[in-house]
Amino acid sequence: MNEIVTIENNEIKVAQEIVSKIVEFNKAKKEMEYQEKLLKDGLMKAMEEVGVKKFIIDGLSATIKDGSIRTTVDSKRLKEECPEIYEAYSKTSEVKPSLILTIAD
C-alpha cells in the first residue's frame, strides 16, 4: 500500500504522524469555528443595533437573513401511515463514498 496506511496481521495500521495531524487539525478547526461564531454573533448584534441589514467592506459582504418558518415532511410517519404515497414520491440518488473521522475530546 503506502507508508501512511499499512496492513499487519490483518489489521489496519495508520502512521502516528497522520493520526496526530488529524487530531491537531480537528482541534484547530473547532477553535476557529468557535471564534467565527463569536465574531459573527457580535457583528450581527452590532448591525441590528444600528439598523444595518447589509454591507460590503474590503471584500467582506455581510447580510442579515431574516428568520423564517420551515415546513418539513415527517418521512418516517408518512412511510408508516401511507406507504404507497411515500413510495410514489420517494426518489433515490447516489451518494459518493466518504470518510468520517471522529476525534475523541
Sequence and secondary structure as in RCSB ss.txt:
>XXXX:A:sequence
MNEIVTIENNEIKVAQEIVSKIVEFNKAKKEMEYQEKLLKDGLMKAMEEVGVKKFIIDGLSATIKDGSIRTTVDS
KRLKEECPEIYEAYSKTSEVKPSLILTIAD
>XXXX:A:secstr
  SSEEEETTEEEE HHHHHHHHHHHHHHHHHHHHHHHHHHHHHHHHHHHT  EEEETTEEEE           H
HHHHHH HHHHHHH                
